[in-house]
Amino acid sequence: MYEVGSLVEMKKPHACTIKSTGKKANCWEVKRLGADIKIRCTNCDHLIMMSRYDFERKLKKIL
């Protein structure tokens, strides 16, 4: 199960690219849990908040 500080991979990668490889970034850190979940892109520090239902549907795996 995920908790605050966990690294997760989503089904779709973030739009930012990793400079060394040129691939799309797909690693997120969980910042807040509750009815809504806040995640942060580990590459560009972009924050996204979504409902727990949407998060669990879009979650691919916990790293």
HUHU-V258849 format. One record per pair of residues at least 6 apart in sequence whose C-alpha atoms are under 8 Angstrom apart, sorted by sequence separation. I is the first residue (numbers start at 1). J is the second residue. If there is no record, write none. Layout:
I | J
I | J
//
This chain:
2 | 8
17 | 23
18 | 24
31 | 37
32 | 38
40 | 46
41 | 47
17 | 24
18 | 25
30 | 37
31 | 38
32 | 39
40 | 47
16 | 24
17 | 25
30 | 38
31 | 39
39 | 47
40 | 48
15 | 24
16 | 25
30 | 39
31 | 40
38 | 47
39 | 48
14 | 24
15 | 25
29 | 39
30 | 40
38 | 48
39 | 49
13 | 24
14 | 25
28 | 39
29 | 40
38 | 49
13 | 25
14 | 26
28 | 40
29 | 41
37 | 49
38 | 50
13 | 26
28 | 41
29 | 42
36 | 49
37 | 50
12 | 26
27 | 41
28 | 42
36 | 50
37 | 51
26 | 41
27 | 42
36 | 51
37 | 52
10 | 26
25 | 41
27 | 43
35 | 51
36 | 52
9 | 26
10 | 27
25 | 42
35 | 52
9 | 27
10 | 28
25 | 43
34 | 52
37 | 55
8 | 27
9 | 28
7 | 27
8 | 28
7 | 28
8 | 29
7 | 29
8 | 30
6 | 29
7 | 30
5 | 29
6 | 30
4 | 29
5 | 30
18 | 43
4 | 30
5 | 31
17 | 43
3 | 30
4 | 31
14 | 41
16 | 43
2 | 30
4 | 32
16 | 44
4 | 33
3 | 33
12 | 58
11 | 58
10 | 58
11 | 59
10 | 59
11 | 60
9 | 59
10 | 60
8 | 59
9 | 60
10 | 61
8 | 60
9 | 61
8 | 61
9 | 62
8 | 62
9 | 63
7 | 62
8 | 63
6 | 62
7 | 63
6 | 63
2 | 62
1 | 62
//
